[in-house]
């Protein structure tokens, strides 16, 4: 029995090594030579990417997923910490090779970049936990002030939802904010009734007894998160895509989804530039 177990373990390890070697062979030569790739990442979006206050280390679903991808490709991930609005310019100039934070794949971005999509998402309206007892249906937000960071797709999508669902004489008043902390501050102060945020954040908040916010209804628009690359860097995109497919096949992707409470947001199959609207 012991010999059989060791034989099984050895054959499995060899198979993993062979798979990793095959994936590493797909890595573009410049990255093979330098041994790393640079990833734009922010630090304040749990459960996707955030700083663990106890260890002061960058953690989260995206961080672990990228580290698994990098290991499969035989590369080291080097994180360039920045805000989301700075990521597209950083990608254009070559400061980073890939946008690794939660970043929406939307068709208008396909002109300048290409995506490996890895997660479904969508905006959800939210307010304070106390106010979720009052606002139980998004339609109640018609005629109210609702905000979102100006640099996000949520800002635009709130307006689209309002046009489709609110009376013409009672649209949502959309307020652009400087970021999530600013949105939440204005909600707490009563200057905004609600905001909009990705579905994964609502799930994360629901598990935190100290959290002060809660969701209103379900996601009002289906979206995709994707790792973004310039078109000139599509060979690296293809290598990352191959690594993602391997992580799906060996169960690592599902394990990370379960760990971070994202199983309902699983994307199957993994796609390239899958956003259609």
C-alpha positions in Angstrom: 0.0 0.0 0.0 2.8 2.4 0.9 4.6 1.7 -2.4 1.4 2.2 -4.3 0.8 5.6 -2.6 4.3 6.7 -3.3 4.0 5.6 -6.9 0.7 7.6 -7.2 2.2 10.7 -5.6 5.3 10.6 -7.8 3.3 10.2 -11.0 1.0 13.0 -10.0 3.9 15.3 -9.2 5.5 14.4 -12.5 2.3 15.3 -14.3 2.1 18.6 -12.5 5.7 19.3 -13.4 5.2 18.4 -17.0 2.1 20.7 -17.2 4.0 23.6 -15.6 6.9 23.1 -18.0 4.5 23.1 -20.9 2.9 26.3 -19.7 6.2 27.9 -19.1 7.1 27.2 -22.7 4.3 29.4 -23.8 5.7 32.5 -21.9 7.0 35.1 -24.3 10.8 35.2 -24.4 11.3 38.6 -22.8 9.5 37.4 -19.7 11.4 34.2 -19.6 14.6 36.1 -19.7 13.7 38.5 -16.8 11.7 36.0 -14.8 8.9 38.2 -13.7 5.9 40.3 -14.9 4.6 43.5 -13.5 1.0 43.7 -12.3 -1.0 46.8 -11.5 -2.8 46.3 -8.2 -4.8 48.3 -5.6 -5.0 47.5 -1.9 -8.4 48.4 -0.6 -11.0 46.1 -2.3 -11.7 43.0 -0.2 -12.2 40.2 -1.0 -10.4 40.8 -4.3 -7.2 42.5 -3.1 -6.4 44.2 0.2 -3.8 44.6 2.9 -4.2 42.3 5.8 -3.9 44.6 8.8 -2.4 41.9 11.0 0.4 40.9 8.6 0.6 44.0 6.4 0.7 41.8 3.4 -1.3 42.0 0.2 -3.9 39.3 0.1 -7.2 38.4 -1.6 -8.8 36.3 -4.3 -7.0 38.1 -7.2 -3.6 38.0 -5.4 -3.8 34.2 -4.8 -5.1 33.6 -8.4 -2.3 35.7 -9.9 0.3 33.9 -7.7 -1.0 30.5 -9.0 -0.9 31.7 -12.6 2.7 33.0 -12.1 3.8 29.7 -10.5 2.4 27.8 -13.5 4.2 30.0 -15.9 7.5 29.9 -14.0 7.4 33.7 -13.3 7.4 35.9 -10.3 4.6 38.5 -9.9 5.8 42.0 -9.1 3.0 44.3 -7.9 2.9 47.9 -8.7 0.5 49.5 -6.2 -1.7 52.2 -7.7 -5.3 53.4 -7.8 -7.6 52.0 -10.5 -7.7 55.2 -12.6 -3.9 55.0 -13.0 -3.9 51.5 -14.3 -4.9 52.1 -17.9 -2.2 54.7 -18.4 0.4 52.5 -16.7 -0.5 49.7 -19.0 -0.2 52.0 -22.1 3.3 53.2 -21.0 4.6 49.7 -20.1 5.0 50.5 -16.4 2.9 47.4 -15.9 2.4 44.3 -18.1 -1.1 43.4 -16.8 -3.9 45.0 -14.8 -4.5 42.5 -12.0 -7.1 44.3 -9.8 -10.8 43.9 -10.2 -11.2 45.6 -13.6 -14.3 45.4 -15.8 -14.1 43.9 -19.3 -16.3 46.2 -21.3 -16.5 46.4 -25.1 -15.3 50.0 -25.4 -12.1 49.0 -23.7 -11.4 46.4 -26.4 -10.0 49.1 -28.7 -7.0 49.6 -26.6 -6.7 46.4 -24.5 -7.6 42.7 -24.3 -8.9 40.7 -21.4 -8.6 37.2 -19.9 -12.0 37.1 -18.1 -12.1 35.1 -14.9 -15.1 36.1 -12.8 -18.7 37.2 -13.3 -19.8 40.3 -11.3 -22.3 43.1 -11.5 -23.2 46.3 -9.6 -25.5 46.1 -6.6 -27.1 49.1 -4.9 -26.1 49.4 -1.2 -26.8 51.7 1.8 -26.2 51.6 5.6 -27.5 48.5 7.3 -30.1 50.6 9.1 -31.4 51.9 5.8 -31.7 48.5 4.3 -34.7 48.1 6.5 -36.2 51.1 4.7 -34.9 50.6 1.2 -35.7 47.0 0.3 -36.2 47.4 -3.5 -34.0 49.5 -5.9 -37.1 51.2 -7.3 -37.3 53.1 -4.0 -34.1 54.9 -5.0 -35.9 56.8 -7.8 -35.8 60.5 -7.0 -33.0 60.0 -4.5 -29.2 60.8 -4.6 -27.1 57.8 -5.4 -23.3 57.9 -5.9 -20.4 55.9 -7.2 -16.7 56.7 -8.0 -16.5 58.7 -11.2 -13.8 56.4 -12.6 -15.9 53.2 -12.4 -18.5 51.8 -14.8 -21.0 51.8 -11.9 -21.3 55.6 -12.3 -22.6 55.2 -15.8 -24.7 52.1 -15.1 -26.6 53.9 -12.4 -27.8 56.4 -15.0 -28.7 53.6 -17.4 -30.7 51.8 -14.7 -32.5 55.0 -13.8 -33.5 55.7 -17.4 -34.9 52.2 -17.7 -36.7 51.9 -14.4 -37.5 55.3 -12.9 -40.4 57.6 -13.8 -39.3 60.5 -16.1 -40.1 63.0 -13.5 -38.3 61.2 -10.7 -34.9 59.9 -11.9 -32.0 59.1 -9.7 -29.7 62.0 -9.0 -26.3 60.6 -9.7 -23.3 62.0 -7.8 -19.8 61.2 -8.8 -17.4 60.5 -5.9 -13.7 60.3 -5.5 -13.7 56.6 -4.5 -15.3 54.0 -2.3 -14.4 55.7 1.1 -15.8 59.0 -0.2 -19.0 57.3 -1.3 -19.4 55.5 2.0 -18.7 58.7 3.9 -21.4 60.6 2.0 -23.9 57.8 2.6 -23.2 57.9 6.3 -23.6 61.7 6.3 -26.9 61.5 4.5 -25.7 63.4 1.4 -26.3 60.2 -0.5 -29.0 57.6 0.1 -27.1 54.8 -1.6 -24.1 53.7 -3.7 -23.3 50.9 -6.1 -20.6 48.3 -5.8 -19.6 44.9 -7.1 -21.6 41.9 -6.0 -18.5 40.3 -4.4 -18.2 43.2 -2.0 -21.8 42.7 -0.8 -21.1 39.1 -0.1 -18.0 40.0 1.8 -19.8 42.6 3.9 -22.5 40.2 4.8 -20.0 38.0 6.7 -18.5 40.9 8.7 -20.5 41.8 11.8 -18.6 45.1 12.1 -19.5 46.2 8.6 -21.9 49.1 8.4 -23.4 48.5 4.9 -25.7 46.1 3.1 -27.1 45.5 -0.3 -30.4 46.5 -1.9 -31.7 43.8 -4.2 -29.7 41.8 -6.8 -27.0 42.9 -9.3 -28.7 45.2 -11.9 -26.2 44.5 -14.7 -24.1 41.5 -15.6 -20.4 42.2 -16.0 -17.1 40.4 -16.2 -13.8 41.0 -14.4 -10.8 40.4 -16.5 -7.0 40.7 -16.4 -6.1 43.3 -19.0 -3.2 43.5 -21.5 -2.3 45.8 -24.4 -2.9 44.3 -27.8 0.9 44.4 -28.3 1.2 42.1 -25.3 -1.3 39.4 -26.4 1.4 36.7 -26.3 1.5 37.2 -22.5 -2.3 37.3 -22.4 -2.4 33.9 -24.2 0.1 32.4 -21.7 -2.1 33.7 -18.8 -5.2 32.2 -20.5 -3.5 28.8 -20.7 -2.5 29.0 -17.1 -6.1 29.9 -16.1 -7.4 26.9 -18.1 -5.0 24.7 -16.2 -6.2 26.1 -12.8 -9.8 25.3 -13.8 -8.8 21.8 -14.9 -6.9 21.0 -11.7 -9.5 22.4 -9.3 -7.4 25.3 -8.0 -9.8 27.9 -9.4 -12.8 26.3 -7.7 -10.9 26.1 -4.4 -10.2 29.8 -4.5 -13.8 30.7 -5.3 -14.9 28.7 -2.3 -12.3 30.1 0.0 -13.4 33.7 -0.8 -17.1 33.1 -1.0 -17.3 33.7 -4.7 -18.7 30.4 -6.0 -21.9 32.1 -7.3 -19.6 34.3 -9.5 -17.8 31.5 -11.2 -17.1 32.1 -14.9 -17.3 29.0 -17.1 -15.7 28.8 -19.5 -12.9 31.3 -19.0 -13.0 33.7 -21.9 -11.0 36.3 -23.8 -12.8 39.6 -24.4 -16.1 38.0 -23.5 -18.0 41.3 -22.7 -20.5 42.0 -25.4 -22.4 45.0 -24.0 
